[in-house]
Amino acid sequence: MFLISAFSFHHSPLSSKTPGTSVSNLSSTRALRDVTEAHGQTYFASAVGEVNVVTKMKAENAVIGGEGNGGIIYPELHYGRDSLVGIALFLSLLAEKKMTVSQLRDSYPKYTISKNKIQLTPEIDVDNVLVKMAAKYAHEEVDTTDGVKIYIEKEWVHLRKSNTEPIIRIYSESENELKANKLALKIIEEIKGVI
């Protein structure tokens, strides 16, 4: 929420800020993309990890970025996660719009992320599973920057292999928890089918 609010503040006509692109990692909410595009700007996704977000921000000359955990990266000050900057921009937007926190929250797209994982046996080639899942959804928007992220209309699912154990992390997002969980379960069953 802080990242989305901070982006909105940065693009508010009342704030006289400079418009520009935004960046978040592939496992962050679609809401930033929606808000960015609603302001006529371009959104970019990066691999998970602060260093990857910063690298993408520099490459795209982004005005703001961050990850879903609330760590705002605001290049006007510095290229590091800074939750205090996010809080300051958030509070400034609240004061400017003269809204309550709940009113401000209700003004943004509403999505819910479900986090799951599927345990695999060590002999399963996780990379091959991800390639098969990307091929299965080739008719949709697929991003293979960091694992496989599949966009299905306003929903998405992000599959990432663990570097330390034989699991696939499955992040899914939809308009509510029930739909996000349903999407995750569908993908888990499909992964079991390609193993």
C-alpha positions in Angstrom: 0.0 0.0 0.0 2.8 2.4 0.8 4.4 1.9 -2.6 1.2 2.5 -4.4 0.3 5.5 -2.3 3.8 6.9 -2.8 3.6 6.5 -6.5 0.2 8.2 -6.6 1.5 11.1 -4.5 4.5 11.4 -6.8 2.0 11.7 -9.7 -0.6 13.9 -8.1 -1.3 17.0 -10.1 -1.5 18.9 -6.8 2.0 17.8 -5.7 3.8 19.2 -8.7 6.0 16.0 -8.8 7.6 14.7 -12.0 5.8 11.7 -13.6 7.8 8.6 -14.6 8.0 4.9 -14.6 7.7 2.5 -11.6 9.3 -0.8 -10.8 8.4 -3.6 -8.3 9.4 -7.3 -8.2 7.5 -10.0 -9.9 6.0 -11.2 -6.6 4.4 -7.8 -5.7 0.8 -6.8 -6.2 -0.5 -5.9 -9.7 -2.0 -2.8 -8.1 1.2 -0.7 -8.7 1.0 -1.6 -12.4 -2.7 -0.6 -12.5 -2.1 2.7 -10.8 1.0 3.5 -12.8 -0.8 2.8 -16.1 -3.8 4.8 -14.9 -1.4 7.8 -14.6 -0.3 7.2 -18.2 3.1 5.9 -17.2 4.9 2.6 -17.7 5.4 -0.1 -15.1 8.3 -2.6 -15.2 8.8 -5.8 -13.2 12.1 -7.1 -11.9 13.4 -10.3 -10.4 12.8 -10.6 -6.6 15.4 -8.9 -4.5 16.3 -5.2 -3.7 19.4 -5.3 -6.0 17.3 -6.5 -8.9 14.6 -3.8 -8.4 17.3 -1.1 -8.2 19.1 -2.4 -11.3 15.8 -2.3 -13.2 14.9 1.2 -11.8 18.2 2.5 -13.1 17.8 0.9 -16.5 14.3 2.3 -16.9 15.0 5.7 -15.1 12.2 4.9 -12.7 11.0 7.6 -10.3 9.9 5.1 -7.7 10.1 1.4 -6.9 10.2 -1.2 -4.3 9.0 -4.6 -3.1 5.7 -5.7 -1.6 7.1 -5.7 1.9 6.8 -1.9 2.1 10.4 -1.0 1.3 10.1 2.1 -0.9 13.1 2.9 -3.2 12.9 6.6 -4.0 15.9 7.6 -6.2 15.3 11.3 -5.6 16.8 10.6 -2.1 18.8 7.4 -2.6 18.7 3.9 -4.2 18.0 1.9 -1.0 14.8 0.6 0.6 13.5 3.2 2.9 10.2 2.6 4.8 10.4 6.1 6.4 10.3 7.7 2.9 7.2 5.5 2.1 5.5 6.6 5.3 6.3 10.3 4.6 4.9 10.1 1.1 1.9 8.2 2.3 1.1 10.7 5.1 1.7 13.6 2.6 -0.9 12.1 0.3 -3.4 11.6 3.1 -3.0 15.3 4.1 -3.2 16.4 0.5 -6.3 14.4 -0.3 -7.9 15.0 3.1 -8.9 11.3 3.4 -8.8 8.7 6.1 -6.5 5.7 5.7 -9.5 3.5 4.8 -10.8 5.9 2.2 -7.4 6.1 0.6 -7.1 2.3 0.6 -10.6 2.0 -1.0 -9.5 4.3 -3.8 -6.9 1.7 -5.1 -7.3 -1.6 -6.9 -8.1 -4.5 -4.5 -6.1 -7.7 -4.8 -5.1 -10.5 -2.5 -1.9 -12.5 -2.7 -1.8 -16.2 -1.7 1.6 -17.8 -0.8 2.0 -21.5 -1.2 4.7 -24.0 -2.1 4.8 -27.5 -3.5 7.3 -30.0 -2.2 9.3 -31.9 -4.8 11.6 -34.8 -4.6 15.3 -34.0 -5.1 15.5 -35.9 -8.4 12.8 -33.7 -10.1 14.3 -31.2 -12.5 12.6 -28.0 -11.3 13.8 -25.9 -14.2 12.2 -28.4 -16.6 8.9 -28.1 -14.7 9.0 -24.3 -15.0 9.7 -24.6 -18.7 6.7 -26.9 -19.1 4.5 -24.5 -17.2 5.6 -21.6 -19.3 4.9 -23.6 -22.5 1.5 -24.6 -21.2 0.5 -20.9 -20.8 2.3 -19.6 -23.8 -1.1 -18.1 -25.0 -1.1 -15.8 -22.0 1.4 -13.1 -21.0 4.4 -15.0 -19.5 7.5 -13.5 -17.9 10.5 -15.7 -17.3 12.8 -13.1 -15.7 12.7 -14.9 -12.4 11.0 -18.3 -12.5 7.7 -18.1 -14.4 5.0 -15.5 -13.9 1.8 -16.0 -15.8 -0.7 -13.2 -16.2 -4.3 -14.4 -16.7 -6.4 -11.3 -17.2 -6.2 -9.4 -13.9 -4.9 -12.5 -12.0 -1.4 -13.8 -11.9 0.7 -16.7 -10.6 4.4 -16.6 -10.0 6.4 -19.8 -9.8 9.9 -19.6 -8.3 12.3 -22.4 -7.4 14.0 -22.4 -4.1 17.8 -22.3 -4.2 18.1 -24.3 -1.0 15.4 -27.0 -1.1 13.4 -29.0 -3.7 10.3 -26.8 -3.6 8.5 -24.4 -6.0 7.2 -21.3 -4.3 3.8 -20.4 -5.7 2.5 -16.8 -5.3 -0.9 -16.1 -6.8 -3.0 -12.9 -6.8 -6.7 -12.3 -7.6 -9.5 -10.0 -6.5 -10.0 -11.9 -3.3 -8.5 -14.6 -1.1 -10.8 -17.4 -2.3 -9.9 -16.8 -6.0 -6.2 -16.4 -5.3 -6.2 -19.7 -3.4 -8.3 -21.4 -6.2 -5.7 -20.2 -8.8 -2.8 -21.5 -6.7 -4.5 -24.9 -6.2 -5.2 -25.1 -10.0 -1.5 -24.4 -10.7 -0.3 -26.9 -8.1 -2.4 -29.7 -9.7 -1.1 -28.7 -13.2 2.5 -28.9 -11.8 1.8 -32.4 -10.4 0.5 -33.3 -13.9 3.8 -32.3 -15.7 6.1 -34.0 -13.2 
